[in-house]
């Protein structure tokens, strides 16, 4: 309980100190614009910045020394404490994110032009630069990679990076715990005990694991942050300027190859008996035609309308034959036609015609 309270107080003091530093630096920046002696303001700005950094280091060192001397031995904190309080691993993430938000936000507006020049230089290596007949700098709306205001994309990128790195760390710690449980089957007595003669070896192993974990954290955080920032800037550019030519051309060049690679990988990973079942319903062309023909012939609705249509044609032909037989001015039908079933129906009575028309469906 005392340890958690002391840790919270230490982080609160550090955060409060960083916040005061930001306010002091912004005040000094405004004073630099108003003052007639900028050298004095620059000197005060440097002194304030170094004082705040030194105070932050002193607070962190005091916290570590106090915890080391008064609370518990340091090896218990490094080796055994993680089993009961795994949140200790996420303290550096919170501290790192606070530093990124506190120290980088005031400088984003100043580096937007530099970032735009860097993006134009990078894009000119692959695609030609837009024409500039006036000799002035290319505006973001006509650039191959327009850079919007960086505050929004930077904020989204930082929290997206934090989310991804926390998920990766949880997976890493879960794998470590699972491997430990599988190795010792959950029995604490099977874990080799510490021997005084091997303390140097234990310390080397702890530092080795800490170096791997810190390197994984730092490099993973940097890589994810860079890619997240690029993606967020590109999306914000699409929203702001409605077009990012560099991203459009890159996607047009890479997407067909990537889709082909993914499809090829999917077909390679399939078993041998399933590689030839990627066709729709695994049916040949003739089987699909046969099913379509059966559907058109045996469907009740289509069958009803087809029968009604044929009956209507039959009645029209009967009426036409009767009219031709009764009209002496028209040419008489041939003997062969009179022997057909339709021609034979011309001799029936009118009552039979009415009943046939009534029950033709």
C-alpha angles and dihedrals in degrees: 000000000000091000094053091047092050091048092050091048091051093051092045092052091048093049092046090051092051091049091052089048091055092050092047093049093048089050091051091049090054090046090052090058093048102036123090093213106057094172092067091049091049090051091050090048092053093046091050093048094049091045092053093047091049091048091050091052091048092051092049092046092048090051093050094045092047092048091046096049104032110027111040143320116288095236091060089053092051101039112024107021095073090068092065101027112032092165088085089082092061096053092085090053092055092045092048094048092049090052092049093050095042100046104031102044095071091052100048095088091051095052098047093093092047090048090051091051090049091049091049091049092050094046092048088062091066106021131031117262118249115263116271110192097166095059092236128122116283112258119234092246091061097038124106089236111025113201115213125198106309101215096082098042091043092053093048091045093051095051092041089053091048091051094049095045092048090052091049091048091049090052090048093050091045090053091049091050093046092050091049092050091047092049097048099023091230093295110131092197092067093062109103111252124235118263123202092226092061100049092113090054091048091051091050091050092049092050090046091054091043091051091050092047095046092046090048090049097046099042093039091050092047095048095045091045093052095048092042091051092050092049093046092048091050092049092047089049090053090050095044103037099020091227140056106186095192093055092043093053093043092052092047090054099042107033098073092050093045093049091049091050092049092048091047091049090050092052092046093051092052119095118256094255092053100047092084094047097075090097115100107281089343090266131138123238093256092052091053091049091050092051090049091051092049090049093051093047102041102035107116096219094047090043091054095049092043091052092047091049093050092046090052090052090049092053092048091052091049091052091048092051092048091050091051093049093050096045111079094190092067126075114271119244118256123257091250091055092048090056092057118101091246092052092047089057090064091081095059121108128257092251090057090049091054093049091047091051091048095052099033092114 
